[in-house]
Amino acid sequence: MYPAFAWCGLCFWPRWVSARTRPSKTFGFSIRCLVQVSGALFDCRNCSVTFSFILRQVSQRHTAIFADTIPEGLTTTQFATIARLYELGSCSQNRLGRLTSMDAATIKGVIARLAKRDLAQTWTDPEDSRRLLVGLTDAGRALAERAFPKAFEITDKTLEPLSERERAVLMDLLVRLR
């Protein structure tokens, strides 16, 4: 009559459906999920224990540490762009977007802001006039060299509450979720 399990609409974990679970007109099955956090059970309707809420808090903490530490007010997307260009030398704007996990509109805006600050430059590919190439200026390369040590410091500050083993496990799990 009802499936053996259904996905909770709040915490997105599969939950077993009991005989008393009734269909809800709005949300499918109304499932009462209990989530175990540090040994205590919480109702998943308490948003402070849902995966997305905790992930957002960690991201906000990391972004604040990044903003306080990185030189010259770079954003995370600007730093990612500069780091990739430093590594590659130059490449097409399209490829750079893929390598930094940014869509076409976002990478275009990031490059425009970096170019306005004389950190990056663009030019038309001589072999294909439809392709726009991007590279760092001397000022961009110098900023990258100053920013790289700070990036390691940012990672250390973000992961400070964790042991070395916990850091390795977290990185493994994040790579699997990517």
C-alpha positions, 0 to 999 in steps of 0.5 A: 500500500505505501512504500517501505521507505520514502525520502524526507523532504527536509533532511533528504535522508531515506526513512522507513515508513510505518503503517501509521504514516499517512500521505500528506497532500502537500509534501507526499509522505509526512515522515517524522525523522530523528537525526542523531547528532553527537549522540543526541536525537533531534527532529529533522524539522529543527533546521539547525541540525539539517545537512544544508544548514550546517554546510551553509554555516561552515561555508560562511565561517570559511568565507569570513576567514578568507575575507579577513586573510586574503590580500587586496580583497580578492573574492573566492572566485577571483582567487580561484581564477588567479590560481588557475591562470597562474598554474596554466599561464593562459587559456580560453575563457570557456576552459577557465570557467570549466576548470574553476567550476563557474558558468560562462556568465560568472567567469566573464564577470570575474575576468572583467573585474580582474582586468579592471584592476589590471590583474588579468588581460584578455585577447582574441585567439589568433587561430580562432577569432571566436575564442577569447584567451585570458592570462595574468598580468605581471601585477596578477602574477605578483598578487598570486605569489603573495596570496598562495601562502595566505591560502594555506593559512586560510585552510589551517584556520578553517580546519583548526578545530579538527585533528590531522586525521579528521582533516584527512577524512573530511577532505576525502568525504568532500571529494566524494561529494563533489 
